[in-house]
């Protein structure tokens, strides 16, 4: 397989005439440009990536693949790649046809060095602009994709999305920290899908769900006869993820022996199957996840300190739902609407008291618990939370301390905050929904430190 073009190369120069090729190379090289001179165009298309940041200068008349065939091949994979064609006098009509087919420019022999340099520099400037625009569009698409996957406007979620966006394109292994049900695999998949490994495999494995007797075979693979029952070769998860991403959840449950092998794999990027002697090179990114404090586990001797420090280079913390404020309402509506569409049902509308109940709930099961509650709500079942009292009354989840007046104040604030999350076109609409005069509403907003624009859908108050 041909080696890819060095991304630092600015010009690929193709001409079968060695004297002209050398003269053009010297002109471009003396101008400070990095040039790759080639005698033929065959196989070039396989060596240039879609976002290669340079331009191609090629003669039209060449043995094998000519300049027009090269133009068609390159533009099939990137129509915006600038291709400059060099023509003899009799080839001008052919070059004009090529311009109509998308060639950037053509130069008729003989031409001045300044004409070549001027055309090449304009083409490089255009290429840089095209790639900048692509990068901006991709960044916008990535942000939109993250907002869809990781719903919420809380500072914790905004920070998490920024961190994912910054880490996705890097080669760094990542350690995700989060409670059960907080969405660790969702974050891992986002890191994979937004990286340049997106076309490679995403292999997820829960170390806590594997029996101790099979965990090494599952991760590292084995050769025939490696142990009783190993009748044929097995490719392990690490090897299967080659070229992509391995997500290793509940890493704290691994035995110390397996941790030693994992550390070696992370440091040397090789894997050795059980019962084998061959070191297999790996090109993988490892994303580990845990619900425990690994530093504390290392201090207690349950987790290797060297593995902890190796993994903790790029940590990502997912805040529990109880720390994300009104994200709970956004997530609940998202999952409820999604469930209604899936079941072909008309979406149910949350009432203010229900919204306040969701805001007060502690969500010990985090997003996974909320998703289950939203599913039941979409199916028209009672909005019952896991901490409902035995007598049938619903508890508030996170209990409010203080006397009756403090608890009433807390409930009032939760009720107003829940209503602020709904789509209201004006303060009048909000006041009517809460059943209070606008003057009273203004007073209560000030009293509770809330404002009309703080909801997830900011609106402009109508004039009195």
C-alpha positions in Angstrom: 0.0 0.0 0.0 1.3 3.5 -0.9 2.4 5.8 1.9 0.2 8.8 2.4 1.4 12.2 1.4 3.2 14.2 4.1 0.6 16.7 5.3 3.3 19.4 5.3 3.8 19.1 1.6 2.2 22.2 0.0 2.7 21.3 -3.7 2.6 18.0 -5.6 4.3 18.6 -8.9 3.8 16.0 -11.7 5.6 16.0 -15.0 7.2 13.2 -17.0 9.8 15.6 -18.4 12.7 15.4 -15.9 14.3 18.7 -17.0 11.1 20.7 -16.8 10.2 19.0 -13.5 13.5 19.9 -12.0 13.2 23.6 -13.2 9.7 23.9 -11.8 10.8 22.3 -8.5 13.6 24.8 -8.1 11.3 27.7 -8.8 8.8 26.6 -6.1 11.5 25.5 -3.6 13.3 28.9 -3.8 9.9 30.5 -3.1 9.9 28.7 0.3 7.3 26.1 -0.7 7.6 22.4 0.3 7.3 20.4 -3.0 7.0 16.7 -3.8 8.1 16.1 -7.4 6.7 13.0 -9.2 7.2 11.6 -12.7 3.8 10.1 -13.0 0.3 10.5 -11.5 -0.6 6.8 -11.1 -1.6 5.9 -7.5 -1.6 9.5 -6.3 -5.4 9.6 -5.5 -4.9 6.8 -3.0 -2.2 8.8 -1.2 -4.1 12.1 -0.7 -6.6 12.5 2.1 -9.7 14.5 1.6 -8.5 17.3 3.8 -4.9 17.4 2.5 -3.9 21.1 2.7 -2.0 21.5 -0.6 -2.5 21.9 -4.3 -1.5 19.8 -7.3 0.4 21.0 -10.4 0.3 18.5 -13.2 1.2 18.3 -16.9 -1.7 17.2 -19.1 0.2 14.9 -21.6 1.8 12.1 -19.7 2.1 8.3 -20.2 -0.2 6.2 -18.0 -2.6 8.4 -16.2 -2.8 11.9 -17.9 -3.7 15.2 -16.2 -7.4 15.0 -17.1 -7.8 11.6 -15.6 -6.0 12.7 -12.5 -8.3 15.7 -12.2 -11.3 13.5 -12.4 -9.9 11.1 -9.8 -8.9 13.7 -7.3 -12.2 15.6 -7.6 -14.2 12.4 -7.1 -12.9 12.4 -3.5 -12.6 16.2 -3.0 -14.2 18.5 -5.6 -12.6 21.5 -3.9 -9.0 20.4 -4.2 -7.2 23.0 -6.5 -5.5 21.3 -9.5 -3.4 23.4 -11.9 -2.7 22.0 -15.4 0.3 22.6 -17.6 -0.4 22.5 -21.3 1.4 22.7 -24.6 0.2 25.1 -27.3 -1.9 22.5 -29.0 -3.6 21.5 -25.8 -5.2 24.8 -25.0 -8.8 23.7 -26.1 -8.3 20.6 -24.0 -7.3 22.8 -21.0 -10.3 25.0 -21.4 -12.5 21.9 -21.3 -10.6 20.9 -18.1 -11.3 24.3 -16.6 -15.0 23.7 -17.2 -14.6 20.4 -15.4 -13.2 22.0 -12.3 -9.5 22.6 -12.8 -8.3 25.7 -10.9 -6.0 27.1 -13.6 -3.9 26.2 -16.6 -0.5 27.5 -17.7 0.5 27.3 -21.4 4.1 26.5 -22.1 6.4 28.4 -22.0 5.4 30.4 -19.0 7.2 32.8 -16.6 8.1 31.6 -13.1 6.2 34.5 -11.6 3.0 33.3 -13.4 3.4 29.8 -11.8 4.1 31.3 -8.3 1.2 33.7 -8.5 -1.3 30.9 -9.5 0.1 28.5 -6.9 -0.1 31.1 -4.1 -3.7 32.0 -4.9 -4.6 28.3 -5.0 -3.0 27.7 -1.6 -4.9 30.7 -0.1 -8.2 29.3 -1.5 -7.4 25.8 -0.1 -6.7 27.3 3.3 -10.0 29.1 3.3 -11.9 26.0 2.2 -10.4 23.9 4.9 -11.1 26.6 7.5 -14.7 26.6 6.5 -14.9 22.8 6.7 -13.4 22.9 10.2 -15.9 25.5 11.3 -18.8 23.5 9.9 -17.5 20.3 11.5 -17.1 22.1 14.9 -20.6 23.4 14.7 -21.9 20.0 13.7 -20.0 18.4 16.7 -21.5 21.0 19.1 -25.0 20.3 17.8 -24.4 16.5 18.1 -23.1 16.9 21.6 -26.1 19.1 22.6 -28.4 16.3 21.3 -26.6 13.5 23.1 -25.7 15.3 26.3 -28.8 17.4 27.1 -28.6 20.2 29.6 -27.7 23.9 30.1 -26.2 23.6 33.6 -22.6 24.8 34.0 -21.5 21.2 34.6 -22.9 20.0 31.3 -21.6 23.0 29.4 -18.1 22.3 30.8 -18.4 18.6 30.0 -19.3 19.3 26.4 -16.4 21.7 26.0 -14.0 19.1 27.5 -15.3 16.4 25.1 -14.9 18.7 22.1 -11.3 19.5 23.1 -10.3 15.8 23.8 -12.2 14.0 21.0 -9.6 14.9 18.3 -6.6 13.9 20.4 -5.0 10.5 20.9 -5.1 10.7 24.7 -6.7 7.9 26.7 -9.5 9.2 28.9 -10.8 8.3 32.3 -14.5 9.0 32.9 -15.6 9.5 36.5 -19.3 9.3 37.3 -21.9 7.6 39.5 -24.0 4.7 38.3 -26.5 5.7 35.6 -24.8 9.1 34.9 -24.2 8.3 31.2 -20.5 7.2 31.1 -21.0 5.1 27.9 -22.8 8.0 26.2 -19.8 10.2 26.9 -17.4 7.5 25.6 -19.4 7.1 22.4 -19.4 10.8 21.9 -15.6 10.9 22.2 -15.3 8.1 19.7 -17.8 9.5 17.2 -16.3 12.9 17.2 -12.7 11.6 16.7 -10.8 10.6 13.6 -11.4 7.0 14.8 -15.1 7.3 14.1 -14.9 4.8 11.2 -13.1 2.2 13.4 -14.8 -0.1 15.9 -16.2 1.0 19.2 -15.9 -1.9 21.6 -17.6 -1.7 25.0 -16.9 -4.1 27.8 -18.1 -4.0 31.4 -15.2 -5.4 33.5 -17.5 -5.8 36.5 -19.8 -8.2 34.6 -17.0 -10.6 33.6 -16.1 -13.6 35.7 -12.6 -13.5 37.0 -11.9 -16.8 35.2 -12.6 -15.3 31.7 -11.6 -11.7 32.0 -8.1 -12.1 30.7 -9.3 -14.3 27.7 -12.0 -11.7 26.9 -9.6 -8.8 26.9 -6.3 -10.3 25.6 -7.5 -13.3 23.6 -6.0 -16.8 23.7 -4.3 -19.3 21.5 -5.5 -23.0 21.1 -4.5 -25.0 24.1 -3.8 -22.0 26.3 -6.1 -23.5 29.0 -8.6 -26.3 29.3 -11.4 -25.7 26.8 -9.4 -23.4 24.6 -9.8 -25.3 21.4 -9.3 -22.5 18.9 -7.8 -19.1 18.7 -9.8 -16.2 20.2 -9.3 -12.6 19.3 -9.5 -10.4 22.5 -11.4 -7.2 22.9 -8.2 -5.1 22.8 -7.2 -6.6 19.5 -10.7 -6.5 18.1 -10.8 -2.7 18.8 -7.6 -2.1 16.7 -8.0 1.1 14.7 -10.8 2.3 17.0 -11.8 2.8 20.6 -12.1 0.4 23.6 -14.5 1.5 26.3 -13.7 -0.3 29.6 -16.4 0.3 32.2 -16.1 -0.5 35.9 -12.3 -0.6 35.7 -12.1 -0.7 39.5 -13.4 -4.2 39.5 -10.3 -5.6 37.7 -7.9 -7.9 39.6 -4.5 -6.6 40.3 -3.0 -9.2 38.0 -5.1 -8.0 35.1 -4.3 -4.4 36.0 -0.6 -5.2 35.4 -1.3 -6.4 31.9 -3.5 -3.5 31.2 -0.8 -1.1 32.3 1.7 -2.7 29.9 -0.7 -2.5 27.0 -1.3 1.2 27.7 2.4 1.9 27.9 3.7 -0.2 25.0 0.6 -0.5 22.8 1.1 -4.2 22.3 -1.0 -7.2 23.3 0.0 -10.8 23.8 -2.7 -13.5 23.6 -2.8 -16.1 26.5 -0.7 -19.0 25.5 1.1 -17.1 22.8 4.5 -15.5 22.3 3.8 -13.0 19.6 3.5 -9.3 20.5 0.7 -7.8 18.5 1.0 -4.0 17.9 -2.2 -2.0 18.6 -3.6 1.3 17.4 -6.4 1.8 19.9 -7.7 4.5 22.2 -8.7 3.3 25.6 -11.5 5.1 27.5 -11.9 3.8 31.0 -14.8 4.5 33.4 -15.3 4.1 37.1 -17.8 5.1 39.8 -15.2 4.9 42.5 -12.4 7.2 43.7 -9.5 5.4 42.2 -7.0 7.4 44.2 -8.6 6.2 47.4 -8.7 2.6 46.0 -5.0 2.9 45.2 -4.2 4.1 48.8 -6.1 1.1 50.1 -4.2 -1.3 47.8 -7.2 -2.3 45.7 -6.0 -0.5 42.6 -2.5 -0.1 41.2 -1.2 3.5 41.8 0.9 3.4 38.6 -2.2 2.4 36.5 -4.2 5.2 38.2 -1.6 7.8 37.3 -1.4 6.4 33.7 -5.2 6.7 33.3 -5.7 10.0 35.0 -4.0 12.1 32.4 -7.3 13.2 30.8 -10.1 12.8 33.4 -13.7 13.7 32.6 -16.2 14.0 35.5 -19.9 13.6 34.8 -21.8 15.5 37.5 -24.7 13.6 39.1 -28.1 14.7 38.2 -28.8 16.1 41.6 -26.1 18.7 41.0 -27.4 19.8 37.6 -30.5 21.8 38.7 -33.1 22.2 36.0 -31.3 19.9 33.5 -33.6 17.2 35.0 -36.7 18.8 33.5 -35.0 19.1 30.1 -33.9 15.5 30.1 -37.2 14.3 31.4 -39.1 16.1 28.5 -36.5 14.8 26.0 -36.9 11.2 27.1 -40.7 11.5 27.4 -41.1 13.0 23.9 -38.8 10.4 22.5 -40.8 7.6 24.1 -44.1 9.1 22.9 -42.8 9.1 19.3 -41.5 5.5 19.6 -44.9 4.3 20.9 -47.0 6.5 18.6 -48.6 8.3 21.5 -49.6 11.9 22.0 -47.0 13.5 24.4 -48.3 14.1 27.9 -47.9 17.6 29.5 -46.2 17.9 32.8 -48.2 19.9 35.4 -46.5 22.5 37.6 -46.7 20.3 40.7 -45.2 17.4 38.8 -42.4 19.6 37.5 -41.7 20.8 41.0 -41.6 17.1 42.2 -39.0 16.2 39.5 -36.9 19.2 40.5 -36.9 18.2 44.2 -36.2 14.5 43.6 -32.6 13.4 44.5 -32.2 11.0 41.5 -30.0 8.4 43.1 -30.1 6.4 39.9 -29.2 9.5 37.8 -30.1 9.7 34.1 -30.9 6.0 33.9 -33.6 6.4 36.6 -35.0 9.6 35.1 -35.3 7.8 31.7 -37.3 5.0 33.2 -39.6 7.5 35.0 -40.1 9.5 31.7 -40.9 6.2 29.9 -43.7 5.4 32.4 -45.0 9.0 32.2 -45.1 8.8 28.4 -47.1 5.6 28.6 -49.7 7.4 30.8 -48.7 5.8 34.0 -48.5 7.5 37.4 -45.5 9.8 37.9 -44.1 7.6 40.7 -40.5 8.0 41.9 -38.4 5.3 43.5 -38.4 7.0 46.9 -42.2 7.0 47.2 -43.4 6.5 50.8 -45.0 3.2 51.8 -48.3 5.0 52.6 -48.6 6.0 48.9 -47.6 9.6 49.3 -44.6 10.8 47.3 -41.6 12.0 49.2 -39.6 15.0 48.0 -36.4 13.0 47.5 -34.0 15.6 48.8 -35.7 16.5 52.1 -36.0 20.2 53.0 -34.9 21.1 56.5 -36.5 23.8 58.6 -40.0 24.5 59.8 -43.2 24.7 57.9 -42.6 28.2 56.5 -39.1 27.2 55.1 -40.6 24.1 53.4 -43.4 26.2 51.9 -40.9 28.7 50.6 -38.9 25.9 49.1 -41.9 24.4 47.4 -43.0 27.8 46.1 -39.6 28.4 44.5 -39.6 24.9 43.0 -43.0 25.5 41.5 -42.1 28.8 39.9 -38.7 27.5 38.7 -40.6 24.5 37.1 -43.0 26.8 35.3 -40.1 29.0 34.1 -38.9 26.0 32.1 -42.1 26.0 30.0 -42.6 28.0 26.9 -44.2 31.3 27.9 -44.4 34.2 25.5 -44.7 36.8 28.3 -44.8 37.5 32.0 -48.6 37.7 31.7 -48.6 34.1 30.3 -46.4 32.9 33.2 -48.5 34.7 35.8 -51.7 33.2 34.4 -50.2 29.7 34.5 -49.3 30.1 38.1 -52.6 31.8 39.0 -51.1 34.9 40.5 -51.2 38.7 39.6 -48.2 39.9 37.6 -47.2 42.3 40.5 -47.2 39.3 42.9 -45.1 37.3 40.4 -42.5 40.0 40.1 -42.2 40.2 43.9 -41.8 36.4 44.2 -39.2 36.2 41.4 -37.1 38.8 43.2 -37.7 37.1 46.5 -36.5 33.7 45.2 -33.6 35.0 43.1 -35.3 34.0 39.8 -35.8 36.0 36.6 -38.0 35.5 33.6 -35.0 35.0 31.2 -33.5 32.2 33.3 -35.6 29.4 31.8 -34.3 27.1 29.1 -36.3 29.2 26.5 -35.6 32.9 27.0 -38.4 35.2 26.1 -39.0 38.9 26.0 -41.7 40.3 28.4 -44.5 42.1 26.7 -45.0 45.8 27.3 -47.7 46.8 29.8 
